[in-house]
Amino acid sequence: MARIRVLVVDDHRIFAESLAAALAAEPDVEVSAAGSGPAALRCLERAAAEGRGFDVMLV
């Protein structure tokens, strides 16, 4: 079964880290995080170039 890929985007570091940690505790979830809109766009571009897009983005 494929893992669900989630991108967490938030400029509040503690909130983003807490949410990412909670999601990463699930065995079928792979989490990435970005601290700003431009950083999120870079993550999305990199994921698309690798052919591994995100299933969910939490902003």
N, CA, C and O atoms as CSV, one atom per row, in Angstrom:
chain,resi,resn,atom,element,x,y,z
A,1,MET,N,N,0.838,-1.187,0.000
A,1,MET,CA,C,0.000,0.000,0.000
A,1,MET,C,C,0.880,1.246,0.000
A,1,MET,O,O,1.846,1.324,0.759
A,2,ALA,N,N,0.552,2.213,-0.843
A,2,ALA,CA,C,1.340,3.442,-0.943
A,2,ALA,C,C,1.094,4.333,0.266
A,2,ALA,O,O,-0.007,4.386,0.815
A,3,ARG,N,N,2.139,5.021,0.658
A,3,ARG,CA,C,2.022,5.966,1.776
A,3,ARG,C,C,1.397,7.260,1.279
A,3,ARG,O,O,1.578,7.650,0.125
A,4,ILE,N,N,0.662,7.916,2.160
A,4,ILE,CA,C,0.059,9.208,1.854
A,4,ILE,C,C,1.120,10.273,2.076
A,4,ILE,O,O,1.724,10.338,3.147
A,5,ARG,N,N,1.348,11.106,1.069
A,5,ARG,CA,C,2.351,12.164,1.168
A,5,ARG,C,C,1.666,13.476,1.535
A,5,ARG,O,O,0.748,13.928,0.850
A,6,VAL,N,N,2.130,14.079,2.634
A,6,VAL,CA,C,1.530,15.307,3.161
A,6,VAL,C,C,2.592,16.398,3.232
A,6,VAL,O,O,3.709,16.164,3.693
A,7,LEU,N,N,2.230,17.588,2.772
A,7,LEU,CA,C,3.098,18.756,2.922
A,7,LEU,C,C,2.425,19.711,3.907
A,7,LEU,O,O,1.310,20.176,3.671
A,8,VAL,N,N,3.111,19.997,5.008
A,8,VAL,CA,C,2.621,20.935,6.019
A,8,VAL,C,C,3.303,22.283,5.759
A,8,VAL,O,O,4.530,22.363,5.699
A,9,VAL,N,N,2.499,23.338,5.605
A,9,VAL,CA,C,3.043,24.673,5.346
A,9,VAL,C,C,2.532,25.623,6.426
A,9,VAL,O,O,1.329,25.861,6.538
A,10,ASP,N,N,3.450,26.157,7.211
A,10,ASP,CA,C,3.065,27.128,8.244
A,10,ASP,C,C,4.294,27.908,8.666
A,10,ASP,O,O,5.378,27.341,8.805
A,11,ASP,N,N,4.131,29.208,8.870
A,11,ASP,CA,C,5.270,30.027,9.274
A,11,ASP,C,C,5.483,30.025,10.787
A,11,ASP,O,O,6.440,30.625,11.275
A,12,HIS,N,N,4.603,29.359,11.533
A,12,HIS,CA,C,4.809,29.183,12.968
A,12,HIS,C,C,5.498,27.841,13.179
A,12,HIS,O,O,4.858,26.792,13.115
A,13,ARG,N,N,6.786,27.877,13.427
A,13,ARG,CA,C,7.615,26.675,13.485
A,13,ARG,C,C,7.101,25.638,14.469
A,13,ARG,O,O,7.051,24.454,14.137
A,14,ILE,N,N,6.722,26.048,15.662
A,14,ILE,CA,C,6.278,25.094,16.679
A,14,ILE,C,C,5.003,24.382,16.232
A,14,ILE,O,O,4.874,23.170,16.405
A,15,PHE,N,N,4.064,25.132,15.659
A,15,PHE,CA,C,2.833,24.512,15.175
A,15,PHE,C,C,3.133,23.528,14.049
A,15,PHE,O,O,2.631,22.404,14.054
A,16,ALA,N,N,3.946,23.946,13.091
A,16,ALA,CA,C,4.270,23.078,11.952
A,16,ALA,C,C,4.981,21.812,12.412
A,16,ALA,O,O,4.666,20.718,11.945
A,17,GLU,N,N,5.931,21.954,13.319
A,17,GLU,CA,C,6.665,20.784,13.809
A,17,GLU,C,C,5.754,19.839,14.582
A,17,GLU,O,O,5.867,18.621,14.451
A,18,SER,N,N,4.855,20.393,15.385
A,18,SER,CA,C,3.926,19.559,16.157
A,18,SER,C,C,2.988,18.791,15.238
A,18,SER,O,O,2.777,17.592,15.421
A,19,LEU,N,N,2.432,19.470,14.263
A,19,LEU,CA,C,1.526,18.818,13.332
A,19,LEU,C,C,2.261,17.764,12.508
A,19,LEU,O,O,1.752,16.660,12.315
A,20,ALA,N,N,3.454,18.101,12.024
A,20,ALA,CA,C,4.240,17.144,11.242
A,20,ALA,C,C,4.586,15.915,12.079
A,20,ALA,O,O,4.529,14.793,11.574
A,21,ALA,N,N,4.943,16.106,13.339
A,21,ALA,CA,C,5.285,14.973,14.212
A,21,ALA,C,C,4.078,14.082,14.451
A,21,ALA,O,O,4.198,12.857,14.441
A,22,ALA,N,N,2.913,14.689,14.668
A,22,ALA,CA,C,1.698,13.903,14.891
A,22,ALA,C,C,1.348,13.085,13.654
A,22,ALA,O,O,0.976,11.916,13.762
A,23,LEU,N,N,1.467,13.692,12.493
A,23,LEU,CA,C,1.170,12.968,11.258
A,23,LEU,C,C,2.201,11.878,10.974
A,23,LEU,O,O,1.850,10.785,10.529
A,24,ALA,N,N,3.461,12.177,11.230
A,24,ALA,CA,C,4.537,11.214,10.962
A,24,ALA,C,C,4.451,9.989,11.863
A,24,ALA,O,O,5.038,8.952,11.552
A,25,ALA,N,N,3.731,10.094,12.968
A,25,ALA,CA,C,3.565,8.952,13.869
A,25,ALA,C,C,2.706,7.859,13.234
A,25,ALA,O,O,2.731,6.709,13.672
A,26,GLU,N,N,1.956,8.222,12.211
A,26,GLU,CA,C,1.138,7.241,11.503
A,26,GLU,C,C,2.014,6.485,10.501
A,26,GLU,O,O,2.748,7.115,9.739
A,27,PRO,N,N,1.956,5.167,10.486
A,27,PRO,CA,C,2.853,4.397,9.624
A,27,PRO,C,C,2.623,4.574,8.121
A,27,PRO,O,O,3.530,4.328,7.327
A,28,ASP,N,N,1.428,4.995,7.727
A,28,ASP,CA,C,1.142,5.130,6.301
A,28,ASP,C,C,1.180,6.575,5.812
A,28,ASP,O,O,0.639,6.888,4.752
A,29,VAL,N,N,1.827,7.465,6.593
A,29,VAL,CA,C,1.910,8.880,6.224
A,29,VAL,C,C,3.373,9.302,6.142
A,29,VAL,O,O,4.160,9.037,7.050
A,30,GLU,N,N,3.722,9.959,5.046
A,30,GLU,CA,C,5.063,10.536,4.846
A,30,GLU,C,C,4.889,12.053,4.851
A,30,GLU,O,O,4.110,12.588,4.062
A,31,VAL,N,N,5.601,12.742,5.726
A,31,VAL,CA,C,5.393,14.180,5.932
A,31,VAL,C,C,6.622,14.986,5.522
A,31,VAL,O,O,7.760,14.607,5.802
A,32,SER,N,N,6.363,16.103,4.853
A,32,SER,CA,C,7.373,17.117,4.586
A,32,SER,C,C,6.814,18.428,5.123
A,32,SER,O,O,5.601,18.572,5.281
A,33,ALA,N,N,7.693,19.376,5.400
A,33,ALA,CA,C,7.233,20.654,5.943
A,33,ALA,C,C,7.938,21.812,5.251
A,33,ALA,O,O,9.076,21.689,4.799
A,34,ALA,N,N,7.236,22.935,5.179
A,34,ALA,CA,C,7.791,24.165,4.620
A,34,ALA,C,C,7.333,25.320,5.509
A,34,ALA,O,O,6.209,25.317,6.011
A,35,GLY,N,N,8.212,26.306,5.700
A,35,GLY,CA,C,7.914,27.409,6.591
A,35,GLY,C,C,7.400,28.664,5.924
A,35,GLY,O,O,7.200,29.683,6.585
A,36,SER,N,N,7.180,28.601,4.604
A,36,SER,CA,C,6.680,29.783,3.897
A,36,SER,C,C,6.087,29.351,2.554
A,36,SER,O,O,6.265,28.216,2.111
A,37,GLY,N,N,5.382,30.282,1.924
A,37,GLY,CA,C,4.829,30.007,0.600
A,37,GLY,C,C,5.897,29.688,-0.426
A,37,GLY,O,O,5.777,28.696,-1.146
A,38,PRO,N,N,6.960,30.518,-0.514
A,38,PRO,CA,C,8.017,30.216,-1.478
A,38,PRO,C,C,8.693,28.862,-1.213
A,38,PRO,O,O,9.031,28.144,-2.154
A,39,ALA,N,N,8.886,28.519,0.051
A,39,ALA,CA,C,9.485,27.217,0.382
A,39,ALA,C,C,8.540,26.087,-0.022
A,39,ALA,O,O,8.987,25.039,-0.491
A,40,ALA,N,N,7.243,26.297,0.158
A,40,ALA,CA,C,6.261,25.286,-0.245
A,40,ALA,C,C,6.287,25.086,-1.760
A,40,ALA,O,O,6.204,23.956,-2.241
A,41,LEU,N,N,6.402,26.176,-2.503
A,41,LEU,CA,C,6.480,26.055,-3.960
A,41,LEU,C,C,7.717,25.271,-4.385
A,41,LEU,O,O,7.652,24.470,-5.317
A,42,ARG,N,N,8.836,25.492,-3.716
A,42,ARG,CA,C,10.047,24.725,-4.029
A,42,ARG,C,C,9.835,23.245,-3.737
A,42,ARG,O,O,10.265,22.392,-4.513
A,43,CYS,N,N,9.175,22.935,-2.620
A,43,CYS,CA,C,8.882,21.531,-2.292
A,43,CYS,C,C,7.988,20.901,-3.353
A,43,CYS,O,O,8.219,19.766,-3.771
A,44,LEU,N,N,6.965,21.639,-3.786
A,44,LEU,CA,C,6.052,21.128,-4.800
A,44,LEU,C,C,6.768,20.905,-6.127
A,44,LEU,O,O,6.547,19.893,-6.792
A,45,GLU,N,N,7.627,21.847,-6.515
A,45,GLU,CA,C,8.383,21.705,-7.765
A,45,GLU,C,C,9.326,20.517,-7.709
A,45,GLU,O,O,9.424,19.754,-8.669
A,46,ARG,N,N,10.019,20.357,-6.590
A,46,ARG,CA,C,10.942,19.233,-6.430
A,46,ARG,C,C,10.186,17.902,-6.470
A,46,ARG,O,O,10.626,16.951,-7.117
A,47,ALA,N,N,9.062,17.843,-5.783
A,47,ALA,CA,C,8.261,16.613,-5.765
A,47,ALA,C,C,7.750,16.271,-7.162
A,47,ALA,O,O,7.756,15.107,-7.561
A,48,ALA,N,N,7.310,17.285,-7.899
A,48,ALA,CA,C,6.823,17.051,-9.263
A,48,ALA,C,C,7.953,16.564,-10.164
A,48,ALA,O,O,7.756,15.669,-10.985
A,49,ALA,N,N,9.134,17.152,-10.009
A,49,ALA,CA,C,10.280,16.745,-10.823
A,49,ALA,C,C,10.683,15.302,-10.533
A,49,ALA,O,O,11.169,14.599,-11.420
A,50,GLU,N,N,10.480,14.862,-9.295
A,50,GLU,CA,C,10.799,13.496,-8.897
A,50,GLU,C,C,9.659,12.533,-9.216
A,50,GLU,O,O,9.809,11.323,-9.051
A,51,GLY,N,N,8.523,13.057,-9.670
A,51,GLY,CA,C,7.365,12.229,-9.951
A,51,GLY,C,C,6.696,11.698,-8.703
A,51,GLY,O,O,6.060,10.645,-8.728
A,52,ARG,N,N,6.839,12.433,-7.607
A,52,ARG,CA,C,6.284,12.015,-6.319
A,52,ARG,C,C,5.492,13.157,-5.705
A,52,ARG,O,O,5.863,13.672,-4.650
A,53,GLY,N,N,4.416,13.555,-6.346
A,53,GLY,CA,C,3.609,14.666,-5.847
A,53,GLY,C,C,2.982,14.385,-4.495
A,53,GLY,O,O,2.926,13.240,-4.045
A,54,PHE,N,N,2.519,15.429,-3.865
A,54,PHE,CA,C,1.863,15.305,-2.557
A,54,PHE,C,C,0.397,14.976,-2.748
A,54,PHE,O,O,-0.232,15.425,-3.706
A,55,ASP,N,N,-0.149,14.184,-1.825
A,55,ASP,CA,C,-1.567,13.849,-1.840
A,55,ASP,C,C,-2.382,14.908,-1.102
A,55,ASP,O,O,-3.529,15.184,-1.452
A,56,VAL,N,N,-1.768,15.495,-0.073
A,56,VAL,CA,C,-2.458,16.481,0.781
A,56,VAL,C,C,-1.490,17.603,1.103
A,56,VAL,O,O,-0.306,17.364,1.339
A,57,MET,N,N,-1.999,18.833,1.111
A,57,MET,CA,C,-1.205,19.974,1.546
A,57,MET,C,C,-2.013,20.719,2.600
A,57,MET,O,O,-3.129,21.165,2.336
A,58,LEU,N,N,-1.447,20.852,3.789
A,58,LEU,CA,C,-2.092,21.572,4.887
A,58,LEU,C,C,-1.435,22.935,5.020
A,58,LEU,O,O,-0.239,23.029,5.298
A,59,VAL,N,N,-2.209,23.982,4.823
A,59,VAL,CA,C,-1.676,25.346,4.852
A,59,VAL,C,C,-2.327,26.102,5.993
A,59,VAL,O,O,-2.026,27.276,6.206
